[in-house]
Amino acid sequence: MKLLALILLFAVPMVSAWVMVEFRIGIPDERTAHGELNPDVPRLASWPLAEPRPAIDHGDWVLAFDCEGGCEAEADQWWRLHRALGREAPRVTRLRLGPAEEALPGEVLGDWQQPPAWRDSGQLWLLDPEGQPVLGYAAGVDPQDVLADLSHLLRMNNDRATAPSDS
């Protein structure tokens, strides 16, 4: 009896896990990210940007948005989102792609040398500190959705440079 109880002790969790995976019982179907994953978008270093290339601090997350002109309201919206990050704001750089007269605080200006095939007008990309696109958003995305995704990513990926040391 003791041997049978011991076998059941180890077998029941394995069988229940198999049932959960096989029949999708108890596994959440919701997504936590509001943006879309798009593996076709290359790293930032490979983007066809006009010279001089925008100067982005190494180690910063990048919020890049495309605007074909006349998007001052959109630039202000992303500036407000940047401010809403609070103490995490210095870890993020905004990159405005397209013609612009003047950069807002914390914003870097750039322009397309040749618009790539994967680009859509008004699109927004969230790039990690290595320049790899993490999420893409269609034009007209709700800034609260972007803020939720960006806050979650910043919280899950601690800033090693400013983290307090244990010694």
N, C-alpha and C positions, 0 to 999 in steps of 0.2 A: 504494500500500500504506500509506503513511504517513497519507493522508487517511482510509482505511478504519479504521486503528488508532485514529485520533483520534475518529472517529465512535463506534466501539465503546467507547472509554474513557468517553464521556459517556452512551451509550445503555444499557450494561449495568447501571449502578446504577438508572436509571429503570425499566427492565424488571423488575429484581429487586424493587424497592420495590413496584411494581404487583402482582407475583405474591404478595408477602408480605401485602399488604392484601386482595387479592381472595380468596385461598385461606386466609387466617388461618394462615400458616406463620411460625413464629418470633415471634409476637406473644403475650405472656402474657395469659391469661384471668383470672388471679387478681385479686381486689380487695385493696387495701391497707388500706382502712378497714373496721372492724368494724360501724360504725353505718350507718344508712340515711339517704339524702338524702330530704328531704320538703319540696318547694317550697310546700306548702300552709301551712306554719307561718310566720306573719308575723314581722317584726322585733320585738325585745323591747319597743321603745317602743309597739308596738300591742297588746301583750298586755293582756287585761282584768284588771289587778291592782288590788286594793283600795288605797285611800288610807290612809296615805301610801305612795307607791311606794317600793320598796327603793332605797337609795342605793348605786349601783355605780360604782366609779371608772371614768372614761373611759379607754379604752385597755386595759382588762382583758378577757381571755377569760372567759367565764361558763360555769360548769357548773351548770345549773339542773335540779333534780329535783323531781318532784311527789310529795307524800305526803299521804294523807288523814288521817293521825293514827297515833300509835303506831309511828313509824318511826325511833326513836332508833338502832337497830342499823344501819339504812341510812344515816342521817346520819353515824354513826361510820365506816362503810365509806368514804364519800366524803371524810371528813376524813383518813383514813389514805391514800387515794389522793392527796389534795392534798399531804400531807407527803412522799409518795414522789416528787414532782416535784423535790424538792431545791431548787437555786438558782433554778429556773423558777417555783416556787410563788407568789412575789409577783405574777406576771403573770396569775394566775387567781383569780377570785372565785366562791365557791359560793353559789348562790341556792336556798334551800329554800322551796318553795311549798306551803303548807298550814299547819294549826294546829301551833304549836310553843311550848313554854314558854320555852326559852332557846336562843340561838344558840351554836354551837360556834365556836372561834377561826377567823377567816377566812371566816365564813359570814354571809350576809345573809338575813333572814327576810322573806317576803312571803306574800300570800294571794290567791286568786282572788276577784275581785269577782263574776264569773259564769264558771263553767268553760266554756271554749271547746269547740267541736265537734271540733277536731283533737287535743285532749288525751286521753291515756289514763292511768289511775291508775298511779302508780309509774314513769312514763316519765322519761327523762333526756335533756336536750338539751345540746349543746355549741354555744355561740354565740361568734362572732368579736368582736373589739373594737368593731365597729360595731353590734353587737346582732343581726346576721343569723344565724339558725340554720345551722350547718354540718352537724351530724350529729344524729340522734335514735336513742335506744336504748330497746328495750322493757324492761318491768319484769323484774328478775332477771338483767340483763346481767352478764357476768363483769367485775369491776373491772380485771382485767389487760388486757382488750380495750380498755376506755376509756382506761386509762393509755397503752397503745401508741399509740392514735390521737391523744390529747392531746399526748404527748411529740413525736410526729412533726410535728404542726401547729405546736407551739411552736418546734421546731428549724427548720422551713422558713420561719417568719415571725419574723424577728429583731425583738427589742425595740429600736426606734430610740431611745427615750429613754435607755436605759442602755448602749447600745453605745458602746465606746470610739471616740473620734474619731481620725482619722489625722493631725491637725495638732498 
